[in-house]
Amino acid sequence: MDKLGLGATLAPRLVQGESIGQTFNFAYTGNADVGFVAMSQVLEGGRLKSGSVWVVPQNLYSPIRQDAVVLKRGSSNEAVQALVRLLKSPNIKDLIRSYGYDI
């Protein structure tokens, strides 16, 4: 909001949820007119479930990086290796993208 020059104007009207789930619930139930929530909460299979969506332009925020790491003690665990292979697979990457995440 600040980068759009709206921070001071909107500040008195903003309510912040304690979690992204609570924020989504405020908007979903109509207790808030609008909510900034995770795209994964409003998209299903790459399509909007209901309502409307505005994708915040990337020049207005710093991305949150989420990574998976394998700890040394799990490096020889076949289940760990299978999970890493799954996360790197094209089908899973497409699924992750369909919920609004960039890879």
Short mmCIF file of the C-alpha atoms (twelve columns), coordinates in Angstrom:
data_MODEL
# 
_entry.id   MODEL 
# 
loop_
_atom_site.group_PDB 
_atom_site.id 
_atom_site.type_symbol 
_atom_site.label_atom_id 
_atom_site.label_alt_id 
_atom_site.label_comp_id 
_atom_site.label_asym_id 
_atom_site.label_seq_id 
_atom_site.Cartn_x 
_atom_site.Cartn_y 
_atom_site.Cartn_z 
_atom_site.pdbx_PDB_model_num 
ATOM 1   C CA . MET A 1   0.000   0.000   0.000   1 
ATOM 2   C CA . ASP A 2   2.864   2.353   0.815   1 
ATOM 3   C CA . LYS A 3   4.448   1.900   -2.619  1 
ATOM 4   C CA . LEU A 4   1.122   2.868   -4.189  1 
ATOM 5   C CA . GLY A 5   0.928   5.964   -1.987  1 
ATOM 6   C CA . LEU A 6   -2.118  4.620   -0.121  1 
ATOM 7   C CA . GLY A 7   -0.596  3.613   3.210   1 
ATOM 8   C CA . ALA A 8   -1.526  6.695   5.242   1 
ATOM 9   C CA . THR A 9   -4.989  6.961   3.671   1 
ATOM 10  C CA . LEU A 10  -5.897  3.334   4.299   1 
ATOM 11  C CA . ALA A 11  -4.182  2.853   7.674   1 
ATOM 12  C CA . PRO A 12  -7.239  3.789   9.783   1 
ATOM 13  C CA . ARG A 13  -9.357  1.230   7.928   1 
ATOM 14  C CA . LEU A 14  -6.913  -1.706  7.967   1 
ATOM 15  C CA . VAL A 15  -7.363  -4.733  10.177  1 
ATOM 16  C CA . GLN A 16  -4.637  -7.351  10.369  1 
ATOM 17  C CA . GLY A 17  -5.456  -10.975 11.079  1 
ATOM 18  C CA . GLU A 18  -3.340  -13.028 13.440  1 
ATOM 19  C CA . SER A 19  -2.690  -15.480 10.617  1 
ATOM 20  C CA . ILE A 20  -3.283  -15.777 6.898   1 
ATOM 21  C CA . GLY A 21  -6.143  -18.169 7.710   1 
ATOM 22  C CA . GLN A 22  -7.852  -15.637 9.947   1 
ATOM 23  C CA . THR A 23  -7.373  -12.912 7.347   1 
ATOM 24  C CA . PHE A 24  -8.909  -15.162 4.685   1 
ATOM 25  C CA . ASN A 25  -11.826 -15.880 7.022   1 
ATOM 26  C CA . PHE A 26  -12.461 -12.145 7.557   1 
ATOM 27  C CA . ALA A 27  -12.813 -11.607 3.807   1 
ATOM 28  C CA . TYR A 28  -14.611 -14.888 3.075   1 
ATOM 29  C CA . THR A 29  -17.323 -14.275 5.666   1 
ATOM 30  C CA . GLY A 30  -17.780 -10.620 4.672   1 
ATOM 31  C CA . ASN A 31  -16.413 -9.275  7.945   1 
ATOM 32  C CA . ALA A 32  -13.877 -7.419  5.791   1 
ATOM 33  C CA . ASP A 33  -14.613 -5.918  2.396   1 
ATOM 34  C CA . VAL A 34  -11.243 -6.981  1.016   1 
ATOM 35  C CA . GLY A 35  -8.370  -9.163  2.160   1 
ATOM 36  C CA . PHE A 36  -4.785  -9.724  1.152   1 
ATOM 37  C CA . VAL A 37  -4.425  -13.494 1.329   1 
ATOM 38  C CA . ALA A 38  -2.325  -16.230 -0.220  1 
ATOM 39  C CA . MET A 39  -3.263  -17.044 -3.803  1 
ATOM 40  C CA . SER A 40  -3.395  -20.704 -2.799  1 
ATOM 41  C CA . GLN A 41  -6.468  -19.844 -0.717  1 
ATOM 42  C CA . VAL A 42  -8.437  -18.488 -3.672  1 
ATOM 43  C CA . LEU A 43  -7.138  -20.600 -6.552  1 
ATOM 44  C CA . GLU A 44  -7.920  -24.213 -7.311  1 
ATOM 45  C CA . GLY A 45  -6.284  -25.882 -10.263 1 
ATOM 46  C CA . GLY A 46  -5.081  -22.502 -11.457 1 
ATOM 47  C CA . ARG A 47  -8.585  -21.014 -11.469 1 
ATOM 48  C CA . LEU A 48  -10.276 -18.579 -9.153  1 
ATOM 49  C CA . LYS A 49  -12.713 -20.425 -6.859  1 
ATOM 50  C CA . SER A 50  -14.930 -17.401 -6.206  1 
ATOM 51  C CA . GLY A 51  -14.830 -13.647 -5.812  1 
ATOM 52  C CA . SER A 52  -12.143 -11.658 -7.518  1 
ATOM 53  C CA . VAL A 53  -8.381  -11.495 -7.475  1 
ATOM 54  C CA . TRP A 54  -5.746  -8.823  -7.968  1 
ATOM 55  C CA . VAL A 55  -2.250  -10.143 -8.398  1 
ATOM 56  C CA . VAL A 56  0.067   -7.675  -6.707  1 
ATOM 57  C CA . PRO A 57  2.744   -6.609  -9.225  1 
ATOM 58  C CA . GLN A 58  6.144   -8.018  -8.286  1 
ATOM 59  C CA . ASN A 59  7.737   -4.568  -8.237  1 
ATOM 60  C CA . LEU A 60  5.588   -3.702  -5.195  1 
ATOM 61  C CA . TYR A 61  6.915   -6.360  -2.813  1 
ATOM 62  C CA . SER A 62  9.881   -8.501  -1.915  1 
ATOM 63  C CA . PRO A 63  9.131   -12.152 -2.567  1 
ATOM 64  C CA . ILE A 64  9.024   -14.658 0.274   1 
ATOM 65  C CA . ARG A 65  11.380  -17.490 -0.579  1 
ATOM 66  C CA . GLN A 66  10.346  -20.928 0.547   1 
ATOM 67  C CA . ASP A 67  12.787  -23.776 0.144   1 
ATOM 68  C CA . ALA A 68  13.164  -27.411 1.045   1 
ATOM 69  C CA . VAL A 69  16.427  -28.595 2.523   1 
ATOM 70  C CA . VAL A 70  17.751  -32.038 3.294   1 
ATOM 71  C CA . LEU A 71  19.546  -32.286 6.602   1 
ATOM 72  C CA . LYS A 72  22.726  -34.318 6.794   1 
ATOM 73  C CA . ARG A 73  21.112  -36.969 9.001   1 
ATOM 74  C CA . GLY A 74  18.307  -37.456 6.445   1 
ATOM 75  C CA . SER A 75  20.466  -37.501 3.350   1 
ATOM 76  C CA . SER A 76  20.635  -41.301 3.202   1 
ATOM 77  C CA . ASN A 77  16.941  -41.804 4.001   1 
ATOM 78  C CA . GLU A 78  15.120  -43.149 0.928   1 
ATOM 79  C CA . ALA A 79  11.855  -41.452 1.930   1 
ATOM 80  C CA . VAL A 80  13.643  -38.102 2.051   1 
ATOM 81  C CA . GLN A 81  15.161  -38.699 -1.368  1 
ATOM 82  C CA . ALA A 82  11.749  -39.720 -2.748  1 
ATOM 83  C CA . LEU A 83  10.182  -36.507 -1.426  1 
ATOM 84  C CA . VAL A 84  12.920  -34.387 -3.014  1 
ATOM 85  C CA . ARG A 85  12.426  -36.193 -6.350  1 
ATOM 86  C CA . LEU A 86  8.686   -35.597 -6.090  1 
ATOM 87  C CA . LEU A 87  9.130   -31.881 -5.341  1 
ATOM 88  C CA . LYS A 88  11.427  -31.528 -8.357  1 
ATOM 89  C CA . SER A 89  9.088   -33.368 -10.740 1 
ATOM 90  C CA . PRO A 90  7.397   -31.385 -13.534 1 
ATOM 91  C CA . ASN A 91  3.907   -32.478 -12.426 1 
ATOM 92  C CA . ILE A 92  4.392   -31.195 -8.893  1 
ATOM 93  C CA . LYS A 93  5.961   -27.972 -10.151 1 
ATOM 94  C CA . ASP A 94  2.881   -27.458 -12.349 1 
ATOM 95  C CA . LEU A 95  0.616   -28.192 -9.380  1 
ATOM 96  C CA . ILE A 96  2.461   -25.684 -7.199  1 
ATOM 97  C CA . ARG A 97  2.200   -23.054 -9.950  1 
ATOM 98  C CA . SER A 98  -1.564  -23.745 -10.267 1 
ATOM 99  C CA . TYR A 99  -1.961  -22.478 -6.686  1 
ATOM 100 C CA . GLY A 100 -0.274  -19.181 -7.516  1 
ATOM 101 C CA . TYR A 101 3.280   -19.907 -6.419  1 
ATOM 102 C CA . ASP A 102 6.267   -19.114 -8.608  1 
ATOM 103 C CA . ILE A 103 9.026   -21.664 -8.879  1 
# 
